[in-house]
Amino acid sequence: MSIVKPISYESRIISGFLESINSVACSYRSFLNEYTWYLYLSLKVVSQRPKKTNLKKIPHSINKRLSEISSDQECFNNTKTVYQEALNKSGFNYNLSYKESHNGKQQSRKNRPRNIIWYNPPFSKNVKTNVGKCFLALIDQYFPKSSPLHKTFNRNTLKLSYSCMSNIKTIISNHNKAQINKSVPTNDSNCNCRKPSTCAMDEKCNDQNLIHQAKVTTSTSRETYIGLCDTTFKLRYRNHVWSFKNERYKHATELTSMFGA
């Protein structure tokens, strides 16, 4: 069984208990002690691994990592012995050498993306004219290199891409499907009372567009009110009750305006 032990922990923060940091010389290296040992996969197991597993890159990775955690070549040479012996035991013919790390150097700035204007004419096999060729020709004609607008409008900032639009059959079919699949309230959802048995509308209180009638009896007369609601009857009934109970809403409905006083 082959064992792979990762590279030992290194720290770039000055700490009192790590011998890998020299606070005076501002140097750092890989942390090693008398118990540090390494064992890498042997080249003999390469044939037993999938083709995508390239164990020959192990020495290069170790060399790169060890160079990154070493401040200079002297620190690198002081710690590479353990790694070199482990590589030799695993059958790797590779000599570790210090390579200066470029982590501190500023990376090149990425180019700013261009502002591109897209022209998307609808594609049709019935059109014989090469629309794309004509579009690019117009750019060259009206925005030549001598034009002050050439920097903004040129072949690099104006692009063309055909759009495949739906035909008439697809448009009509989608419209008809949307109309047919519109949600229609069913009788099962026409009542949401807590006790359907006590519903004043026989479990149809959520019906809409109803004509309702109310008989209003006072001490002097008896009147009949007929109204029309485009909302659910339950909501309309709640508004009537609310307008009767609250003085400030006595003109909110026609019923309270006529008989609320």
N, C-alpha and C positions, 0 to 999 in steps of 0.2 A: 504494500500500500504506500503510495507516495503522499508526502505531506508538503504543503506549501505554507510557509510562514511569512506573513507580510513584513514589509520594511518597518523597522522599529519606529516608535513615535519620536517626532522631532518637534521642537518648539522654537519660535522666533521671538517669544516674549521673555524678558529677563526674569529669571526665577532663581531663588536662593538654593534650591535643592537639586537642580539639574546641572550636571557637569558639562553639558553640551553648549552652554552659553558662557561667553566671556564678556562680561559687562564692561571691562576696561578697554579691550581691543575691539569691541563691537563686532565680534565674529560669532559664527554659529556653525554647528555641524550635526551629524546624526548622533543620536544618543546611544551609547554603547556601555555595557558593563561586563563583568566576568560571566554573567549568565546568558549573554546574548549569543544566539546561534541561529543559523539559517539553513533551510533545506528546500531546494527548488525541484520541480519536476525534471526528470531525466529525459534526455533526447530519445531514449529507448522506447518511450511510450508514445512517441509521435505517430507511429504507424497504427496505434490502437485508438487514436482520437479521430473525430471527424475532420474532414479536409479543411473546414473553415477555422479550425483551431491551429494557429501557427505559434508553436512554442519557441520557435527560433527567435522571436521578437522579445523574449524575456530579458536577455542581456542588455539590449538596447533600452528597454524600459527602466531597468535597474540603474544603468549608467545615467540616464536622463534625470531620474528622480534623485539620485545621490548628488548629482551636480547642482540641482535646484536647492537642496537643503544644506549645501556647503557654501560658506561665504567666500572662500578662495581655494586655490589649488592646494595649499598646505593643509587645510582642514580636510579636504577631499582625500589626500594621500594618507592622512592619519587614520581614516576610518574605512578605507576601501578594502583592507586586507581581509576582513571577515566576509565581505560580499564576494571577493575574488575567489577565496577558498571554496565557498559554497557553489559557485558557478563551475569551478574545476571538478568538484566531486560529482556534479550532475552531468558532466560530459560536454560542457560548453567550452569551445575554444575561442574565448573572447577576453581581451585585456581592457579593463576599465580605465578610462582616461577622463580627466576633468574637461568639461565643456562649459564655457561661461553662459550663464542663464540670461535671457533677455526679458525677464519679467518686469524689470524696472524701467525698461524703455517704453516710451509712449507709442502705442499702436497707431498705425496710419488711420486717419479719419475716413469713414466710409463716405462715398459720394452721395450727395443729396439727391433724393429721387426727383425725377422730372415731373412737371405738371403736364399730363397728357390729356388732350381733348379727343374724345371718341365720337366718331360719326357712325351710326348704326342704321343703314338703310334696310328696309325689309327685303328679304330674298324671294325671288320668284323666277321660275324657269321660263315664264312667258316673256320676261324682259331680255331682249337680245343685246342691249347696250351694256358695255363693260363699265358699270358705275364706278368701280374702284379705280380704274385707269383714268377715267374722266375727273374724278375727285382729286387725285394726285397731280394731274396735269393743271388743274385750276390753282393748286397751291404753288406750283412752280411758276405759273404765269403771273399771279397777282402778288406773290410774296417772294420776289427774287432776292438774291444775296445783297443786292444794292438797296433793298427796301429797309427802312428803319424798323419795320415790324417783322423782319425775317427771323430775328432772334426768338420772338414769341410764337410765330406761326411758321412752322416748317415741317418737313416730313418726319422729324423726330418728336414733335409735340402734337401733331395732328395724325391720328390713326383711324383706320377704317376697319369695321368688322360687321359682316352681315348678320341681321337678326332674323331668325326663323319664326314668323308669326303664325298664329292659328288661322286655319281657313274658315270659311263661312259655316261649314257643316259643324265644325268643332265648337264654334261660338254659340250657335243655336242649340246644340246638344247640351252644352254646359248651362245655358240659361234655363232650358226646360227642366233639367235635373235639379237646379236650385229652386225653381218654383214648386216642383212636385215634393221635394224633401223638406219644405218649410214645416216647422213644428206646428201642429194643430192640437189644441188642448183636447184631451179625451175626457170621457165621463168619470174616469177613475180619479182624475186630479181636479175635479170641479168643486171640491170641498176640503178645506184644511182645518176644520173646526176640531177642537179638542174632543168634543163629544158629538160625533156626526148625528147621533140620534136626536139631539136637541137643535139641529140646524133649522133656522126659520125658512129656508128655501128648499127643504127636502134634499139636502146634500148637493145643491146646485148654486151655492152662494158665490162661487167664483165665475159664474157666467158673465159674459160681457155684452154690451150693446142691448140693454134691456129697457123696456118701458115699465115703470113701477107706479103704483097707486097707493096713496095714503089717505086715510080718513081722519080728519082733525075735528075733535069735538071740544067745544068751549062751553062756558056757562050760559052763553047767549045764542050760540049758533053751532052748526055742524057743517063743515066744509070738506071737499074732496080735492086732493092734490094729485096731479098726474105729472110725472117727470121722466126724463130720458137720461141715461148715463152711458157714456162710452167706455168707462172703466168697469171693473168688476162690481157687482152689486154689494159685496161685502165692504169694499172700500167706500162706496157711496153711502151706505148705511152708517158707517162709522163717522163720516163727515157730518151727516145729519145729527147724530147724537152729540157730537162734539160741539156743533154750533148751538144746540139747545142748552148745553150745560155751561158754556162760556159766553158771557155778555159781550166780550169784545169781538166775537166771531158770529154775532147774530145776523149779519148781512152776508155771511160767507156762502150761504145757499139760498135758493129762491123760497124754499119751504119756511125757513126761519124768518126771512124778510116779510113774508105774508102773515105768518101766524105766531112768530116768536114773541111779539110784544104782548 
